[in-house]
Amino acid sequence: MTGLPHDDPQPLTVAVIGTGPRGLSVLERLAVRLREEPAPRRRLRVYAIDAVEVGAGRVWRTDQQDWFTMNTVVGQVTMYSGEPDGGPARPGAGPSLGQWIADRARTHGEEPLGPNDYASRLRYGQYLRSVYRTIAEHLPEEAELVPVHDRILRARPRPGGGYELVRENDPAPLGVDRLVLATGHPRNEPDDFEREMLDFAAGRPGVHYLCGDSAADLALDSATIPPGTTVGVLGMGLSFYDVMVALTLGRGGTFTTLPDGSMRYEPSGREPHIVAGSRSGLPIPARGKNQKEPHHSHRALFLTPHAVEQARKRRLAETGGPRLDFDEDVLPLLLRELDHVYWTAHVTARDGQEAGERFAERHASVLLTGGNPAELLREAGLDGLPALDLQKLARPFGDRHFPDPQAFRAELLDVMRWDLSEADLGNGEGPLKAALDVLRDIRNVVREAVDYGGLRPSSHQEAFLRRFLPVNALLSAGPPRYRVRQLVALIEAGVVEVAGPATSYTADEEAGGFRVVSPRVAGSARTARVLIDARIPTPHLRRDTSPLVRGLLEDGLVSEYVVDDSVHGERFESGGLAVTRAPFHVVDAGGRVRADLYALGIPTEHTRWFTQVGSSRPGMRTLFYRDADAIAADLLAGGPEESRSAGRALVGAASGTPSEGSRA
């Protein structure tokens, strides 16, 4: 590598703060590049810094209970950027999570899992730790990896470049030339609702409000939540299921699988009574049985990078600006993609693979030429089947009112059992889950439309954030089927009660607790002594309580990504940390690119979309892998001045495109 003399006595020092999947991915690609690129370079010292567990991070730490589960099958998860090649596991050639578990089952007698099974977060954390050890063991002699188990309180810029890192538990600052922020899920300062609930609980013994966080970090023990206590739960997404199992399995309850595949719950007597609710009144549905190989990639026909590019050209010609309208330019193409998979799966399930392929070709041709597919659907005998309606699936109860909780409970269970039957058909053969799985498969193209201010600010806020994302999250990111069956069993046993749609949560002074009620279900009001927010905090730069982040803001070293759209006279303060495109240099408060500071993953959410991805996929050059590799390459790619020039070029190249934005 040019510009890094081999005889320089001072090593190039790099710190990666946060060693969960994103930080670990950078370390893995650094190790690969150090091995594969033999050009002369300075010695390298890399500090792997984590306040909770080096090599696993907070969410995946290895001291948590094993009932918290991943929602991606083990065969589709890897932290290595290349598959095993017959040699020892090493950066660039290592086992997927599923292969690692299978090997551990053979060599250590641990519980085996099939490629389509789901692992606990604890087990994934153990896998991450094994990847970290492999990285450390396979670095070349001129590089060293130094674990630092500490919290970084401040990053102060040095006059000549680089940073002095102030540690919580060590008075000696840590000097580094380059810094990578991969800090993961934040803890935010309370918003108005949270502050009201916290203040209400503060003066009342036995009354508690638990702000949203990873369930493994919530106070779900019997001291906070005694047996028999009524507990309100806000939100019924993935974290709701974590809270649910902690308060049931974690209290000694057991599930028995019955001959028909359903489950029965046997209580221990130590459970609380759980009253949950959400906007939709529907717990997040199950993921379909996996029928896809790890390397499967849906081939988009309608929502493609070319289609996004063409839409930008049209917008530029029409308005003088390239920003898109999500409802007009993106959503119709996305829905065509889902419809195509949905109807094709119906034909394939009924008439076989060849008939499905013939139908798919004709259906795609009609849609690509702007035709109406109604006649083709009638000809194929599909016109009597329900169309795919995302809004109806996500809001199955609509605006209807129910006369009592029993009526709502009966309909809720019917919806959940129907959805489970669809999930059992699979995400390849089952029309519904095959179509919904496309929402996961085409995220990268949605990112091309959305990232870096790709949408008009008003469209981003209203159409994308407020309308599309809640539906997308509910329908595309569900838990394993057995989790939903467990919830059905808990509802049947009376341990869990779902209040209903549009659930509200208020402090009830007279009752001395939290009032949980659905205005659409008569008689649903309940008083809870404990209220748990089961929603993972949304990243927001200015609400993050981390001393490191607050210090970076105060010092003007980072800035919020703000889109100023002069064409439409609109402005969007995203809450995300402003970064360039790859290799993701941070942009400071003066709009300058900091070539020695990078940010990856969740801190940049809202500047980029869906940054919480926690792994790559075997045999695929995923965006997760490419993001990490871009940073690794830049870390090793030359002296500070060369890197600063590259950073300026990145911003300059974005001028006049949707990626242009001001920094607040």
Buried (B, 14 or more C-beta within 10 A) or exposed (E): BEBBEEEEEEBBBBBBBBBBBBBBBBBBBBBBBBBEEEEEBBBBBBBBBBBBBBBBBBBBBBEBBEBBBBBBBBBBBBBBBBBBEEEEBBBBBBBBBBBBBBBBEEEEEBEEBEBBBBBBBBBBBBBBBBBBEBBBEBBEEBBBBBBBBBBBBBBBBEEEBBBBBBBEEEEEBBEBBBBBBBBBBBBBBBEEEBEBBBEBBEEEEEBBBBBBBBBBBBEBEEEBBEBEBBBBBBBBBBBBBBBBBBBBBBBEBEBEEEEEEBBEBEBEEBBBBBBBBBBBBBBBBBBBBBBBBBEBEBEBBBBBEEBBEEBBEEBBEEBEBBBBBBBEBBBEBBBBBBBBBBBBBBBBBEBEEEBBEBBBEBBBEBBEEEEEBEEBBEEBEBEEEEEBEBEEBBBBBEEEBBEEBEBBBEBBBEBBEEBBEBBBBBBBBBBBBBBBBBBBBBBBBBBBBBBBBBBBBBBBBBBBBEBBEBBBBBBBBBBBBBBBBBBBBBBBBEBBBBBBBBBEBBBBEEEEBBBBBBBBBBBBBBBBBBBBBBBBBBBBBEBBEBBBBBBBBEBEBBBBBBBBBEEBEBBBBBBBBBBBBBBBBBBBBEEBBBBBBBBBBBBBBBBBBBBBBBBBBBBBEBBBBEBBBBBBBBBBBBBBEEBBEBBBEBBEEBEEBBBBBBBB
